[in-house]
């Protein structure tokens, strides 16, 4: 009887682990890691905190602005 319960729980857990996508995630845009100097990272982190944004969004804005100025 205990074995039936464990098999049932095991099957349900396996099904849930197959789908690791968060139901709260809106988009699934791929990202790449970048290397930053620690002083730059701390500054970006501070900006993100002050503006209540994600670090990745702050970095994207900074990079896009820099690329736009090059053109």
C-alpha positions in Angstrom: 0.0 0.0 0.0 2.8 2.4 0.9 4.5 1.3 -2.3 1.5 2.3 -4.4 1.5 5.8 -2.8 5.2 6.2 -3.5 4.8 5.1 -7.1 2.0 7.6 -7.6 4.0 10.4 -6.0 7.1 9.4 -8.0 5.2 9.5 -11.3 3.7 12.9 -10.5 7.1 14.3 -9.5 8.6 13.0 -12.7 5.9 14.7 -14.8 6.5 18.0 -13.1 10.2 17.9 -13.4 10.0 17.3 -17.2 8.5 20.8 -17.6 10.9 23.2 -15.9 9.5 26.3 -17.6 8.1 28.7 -15.0 4.5 29.6 -15.5 5.3 33.2 -14.4 7.8 33.7 -17.2 6.4 35.9 -20.0 9.2 35.6 -22.6 12.0 33.1 -23.3 14.6 35.2 -25.0 18.0 33.7 -24.9 20.8 35.5 -23.1 24.6 35.3 -23.0 27.0 35.9 -20.1 29.3 38.9 -20.2 32.3 39.8 -18.1 32.4 43.1 -16.3 34.9 44.6 -14.0 33.7 44.5 -10.4 33.5 48.3 -10.2 31.3 48.4 -13.3 29.1 45.6 -12.0 28.6 47.4 -8.7 27.6 50.6 -10.5 25.2 48.7 -12.8 23.7 46.9 -9.8 23.2 50.2 -8.0 21.5 51.7 -11.1 19.2 48.7 -11.4 18.3 48.9 -7.7 17.6 52.6 -7.8 15.4 52.3 -10.9 13.7 49.0 -9.8 14.9 47.2 -12.9 16.7 44.0 -13.7 20.4 44.1 -14.2 20.0 42.6 -17.6 17.6 45.3 -18.7 20.0 48.1 -17.5 22.9 46.5 -19.3 20.9 46.2 -22.5 19.9 49.9 -22.4 23.6 50.9 -21.8 24.9 48.7 -24.6 22.2 49.8 -27.1 22.9 53.5 -26.3 26.6 52.9 -26.8 26.0 51.1 -30.1 23.6 53.8 -31.3 26.3 56.5 -30.7 28.8 54.6 -32.8 26.6 54.8 -35.9 
